[in-house]
Amino acid sequence: MLIEGTVLTKETGLRASFEGVEQPYVRCTIARLDQPEVHAEARIIGLEDLPVPIGGNVRLEVVRAITDRKAGVVRFDCKLLD
């Protein structure tokens, strides 16, 4: 699955364990290009900082979707494309 959209927020310099390996990631909110009113919460794995500024467009490949049923939110672990 791909997510293409505009970066609304980003939080850089984060670290977490992904599949047993500690890696950097960037947490961001993306307004989807096909439905701008729909926002995706994403963690972009393997980056200390996202080279795209807030307001810029990104293409992400979804590696894993995480459902938080209590909060009613779906979050995505992604890799930056292009």
Order of alpha helices (4+ residues) and beta strands (2+ residues): beta-beta-beta-beta-beta
